[in-house]
Amino acid sequence: MTPGPVGAPPAGRHARPAGAPPVRALLRRHRHAGEPLACVPVTEGLLNRGFRLTTTRGTYFLKQHLDAPTADRATIVRQHRATQRLHALGLPVAPPLADAEGRTVAVVDGHCYALHPWIDGRHRDGAQLTAGCSRRLGTLLGQVHTALDRVMEPSGPDGPPHSDDRASADPQDTFRAIDELIRLARAHRPRDSFDALAEHRLRERRRLLAQHAHHRPPPAAAAGWVHGDFHPLNLLYQGAEPAAIVDWDRLGVRPRAEEAVRAAAIFFVRPEGELALEKVRAYARAYRRATGACGGELAAAAHRVWWERLNDFWTLRWRYQLHDRRADPQFPAVSALAVWWTREYEAVRDAFAG
């Protein structure tokens, strides 16, 4: 998780601990899973840790929840309940395995763990998707959104813990953030080509934002249950077909069409920062058919996500303010996309809504 979150990495007691997870203690709870043979990290991730756990009875995915906003037991149980219900409806998810007492979350030494079936598959980005695969991707996300409406209650144990603030970014706040990041980039030592590019993009973005500040969108009006982090690293394929949507940590109530646009902006961005618009068009049409969303809803969502991209510098905040460089490789394409999207605004809107 995740190529493009808006926010901060884990800190304090939720920072990634060193060492292996307490495998034997966990398997004592999952007696059906056998004895441990090997436990290997499968990805560094940005917020949580995952392991390929091999036992005498099979292979499993062991997840250690660390991201502070979603690492409490009640939140994880809500996510698990949702995936169990979605699986029952036939959607490609990998619900957790229950222990001998029917629990899906184990708390050991203050950290939450969950055991999932191991799914053999691979990640595929937009460059690896045909137009047909792009349509299936849009249909799949649409099915997720409509199914979540069925399985999640608007109130009660599955209700959202709090209402989201869906106000759009204030450009005055962004101008102040740009000034601070420019100062940090110029002072960074040893200075390298990344710092030069960062300073160039920040000054460029300040000019663009000054030109378009009057296009700030109003607060989003409609919201529904969404996956919350739908992107290529959270979708496993077997051949051309999706095998499992994973990482439901950010399950929550947010504008659904915005998740569709945000996902497309991650799946279909090219290395130079352009979107593959024909694939976006195929994906968006399929999503609209699956959900019944109208073109106007997708156009409004595209505008809000464009504005979000214009005001967001999460990769630079991680590098300069949090001294965390794990997101550095994403910066060139992410920063170029905001500029290209502004220039091609009408074409992008038409691809989502036309």
N, C-alpha and C positions, 0 to 999 in steps of 0.2 A: 504494500500500500504506500504510495499512490503517486502517479505522475501528474500532479497538479492540484494538491489540496490547497485551500485557502485557510491559513492558520499557522500555528506554531508547532514545532516538534515536541515530543515528550520532555518533561523536565522533572527535577526533584526525585521523589520516590518512585516515579513511573519511568525513569530513564532505564534503558536496556541494561540489565545486569549481566555480569560476565558469568561464564560457566554453563554447564549443561543443565537442563531441567531435571527435576526430581522424578525420573522415569519410574523407578521401582515403586515409589509411593503412589504414583498415579495408576500404575498397572494393578496395584493391590485393590484399587476400587473397580477396575475393569478386568475382573478375573477371566472373563471370556476371551480377552485379547492375547493371552499367553505370556511368556517370559521374554524380556528384552534381549535382542541380539545386537542392534545398532540404532543410534539416534544421531542423525546428521542434519545440520541446518540446511534448509532448502533455499532461503533467500535472506538477505540482510533486512529487506523491508525498510520502511521509513518510520513506522510507528509500533509495530508488533513483531513478534518472532514466530517463525514456523520451523518445524522439524519433520523430516521423514523418519518415522519410527518403524523399525522392522522387528518383529517378534517371532516366536515359534509358531504363531498362527496366522501371520499375514503382515501386511504393510498398512500403516496408518499415517494420517497427518495430525501432528500434535501442534496445537496453537497455544502460545502464551500471550495473553492479553495485557498490553502495557500502556496503550494510549489513554491518558488520564480521563478524558471526557466519556469514554466508553468501556472502561476496564472494571466497572463494578459488577457484582454478580447479577443484580436485578436487570441491568441493561443487557447483559449477555444472554440471560434467560429469555428475555423478550425477543432478541434476535433469533435464538434457537427455536423458539416456538413458531416464529414466522417461517423459517426455512422448513420446519417439519410440515407445516400446513401447505406451503408451496409445493413441496415434494409430493404430497398427497394429491395435488392437482395435476401432477405430471410435468412440472417445470424442472429444468436441469439444475438442481442444487444438490449440495452434499450436507445433509443435516448431521448434527453431532451424534455420537453414539452414547447411549445412556449407560451409567454404571450399574452395579448390582442393586442399587436402591432406587434406580430410575432417574438419577440426577445427571445432567449434562455438563455442569460446571463444577470443577474441583478447585478448591482454594487451598493452596499449600504455601506456607511461609509468606502469606499476605498477597500472593499472586494468583490470578485466575487462569485455569487451563481448560482446554476442551479437546476431545479426541474425535477426529472425523475419519471417514473412510478415505483411503488414498485413491485419487482419481488420476489415471494415466491420461495425460493430455499435454497440449502445448498452447502457448499464448500466440495469438495472431493479431498483428496490427492492421491498420487499414490498407497498407500497401500490399498485404497478402490476401486481401478480401476481393473477390470478384464483385460485379454489380449484383449478382444473385445472392452472394453471401452478405452483402451490405443490406439488401432487402430483408434477409432473414434476421440480421442483427436488429434492425428497426422493429420488426415484428416481435422479436423476443423481448426487447425492452418494453414495448407496448403491452405484451402479455403479462410481464412482471407487474407493471403499474396497475393494470385492471385486476389482476389476481390479488395484489396487496389490498385493494379496496374490499375484496371479499373476505380476506382472512384476518385483517386487523380491525379491531374495534375502535370507534372514534373516542371512546372513553372506557374507563375500567382498567384492568391489568395490562392491556395492550395499547392503551392510549399514550400519546406523546407525553414525555415528562414535563415539557413546558412548550410554550408557543415560540416559534422562531421569529426573530426580528428580520423582516424581509425588506427593510429600507435599503435603497441602493447607496453606493459609495458617495460620500461628499467630496467633491473635487478639491475643496480647500484643505481637507485632511490629507488628500493625496499630494498636493503641492508641498506640504510640510514634510511628508514622508520622502518625497523625491529629493528635497534639499538635504535631508539628513543622510540618505543613502549615497548621494553624490559626495558628500563630505567624507563618508567612510570609505568609499571606493578610491578616492584620491589619496587618502592617507594609508591605504592598505600596503603592507610590505611583507615580502618582496612584491612589487607591482608587476603584473604580467598582462598578457593579452586579454584575459577575462576581465580584469579591472578596467582596461581601456574600452572594451565593448560595453561593459555595464554603464560606464559614465556616458558613452555615446547614446545608448538606448534610453537612459534616464532623461537626458536633455531633449532627445527626440520626443519622448512621451510627454514631457512637460509642454512642449509646443503643441502637440496634438490635443492634449487635454484642454489647453487654453482655447483652442479653436472650437472644440466640441462640448464645452462645459454646459452649454444651454440645452444639450440633448440628454441630460440626466433623466433616467426613467423614474416614474412614480413607484411606490411600493407595489410588490406583486399582490394581485387580488385573490388568486386561487391557489390552493395547495392540496396535496394528497401524499400518501405514503410512497416513499421512493427508496431504492437501494442505497443511494447516497454517495456512492463511489464507483460508478460503473465505468470501467476503462479496461484496456487490453490485459493488464496484469491481474485483473479480477475475473477473467473469463477464460476457461480452459476449453480447447477444441480437441475433438477426435476426428481427424480428417477435416471435412468441410463443415461439420456439425458441432454446435456448442454442446459440451459435455457437462459443464458445471459453472454456475455463477458463484464465486466465492467472496469472502470478506464482506460480511454484512454489518460491520461495526458502525457504519454511519446511517443505518436504517433510521428513517425519521420522516417527519411531515414537512415537505417543502414543495415549491412549485414543480409539478411533474414535467411540464414541457421544458423547463430550464434544464432538468437533468438530461433530457433527450438531446438538447443542443450542446450542453457541456460535454456529454459523452462523445458526440460527433466531432467536436473540436479537439478531442484527444485521439480518437481512433483515426481520423482522416487528415491529421496535420502532416504535411510533408517536412522533411528536414530543413528546407529553406523557409518554412513558416507559412506556406500556402495550404489551403484546404483543397482536397480532391472533390470538387463540387459535384461532379456527376455521381459519385458514390454517395455524397451527402444527400443529393436529391432522391436517389433510390431508397436510402435508409429512412429519410424523413417521410416520404410518401407511405412506406410500409408502417411506420410508427403511427401516422395519422389514421390509417385504415384500422389498425389494431385497437386504437383507443377511442376513435371517434373525434379526436381533436381537430379543430378547424385550422385553416391556414393562418388566420389572424392570431390564434393563440401561439402558434409556432413563430410567427413574425415578432410578436411582443417578447417571447422568450429569447429569440435571437438577439434582439436589441438589448435586453438586460444582461445577457452573457457577454455581448460585445463590450458593454460598459464595465462589467466586472473585470474583463481582461485589460481594459484600458487603464484601470485604477489599481491593478494588483501587481505586487512585486514580491511574491512569497519566496521565490528562489533567492532573491538578493537579501531578503530579511534573514533567511537561514544562514547565508554565507557571512554577511557583515555584522549582523546583530547577535546571532546565536552561535557563530563560529562553527557552523555545520555545513560541510561542503557536499554532502551526499546528493543534493538536488542540482549541483552546478551543471551536469550534462544536459539538463532539461532547459536551461536558460536560453540558449541561442534560438531554438525553434519557438519557444513560448513567447519570447520578446518580439520576434519577427512577426508572429501571427497577429499580434495586436495592431501592428502597423499595416500589414497587408489587409486585414479585415476592415480597417477604417477606410482604406482606399477602395476596396471592393465591396463596400457595405451593401449596395443594392443587389449585387449578384449573389451574395451570401444569403441575404434575406429571401430572395426568390428561390434559392435552392431548398431552404427549409419550408417555405410557405407556398411556393408556386405549384 
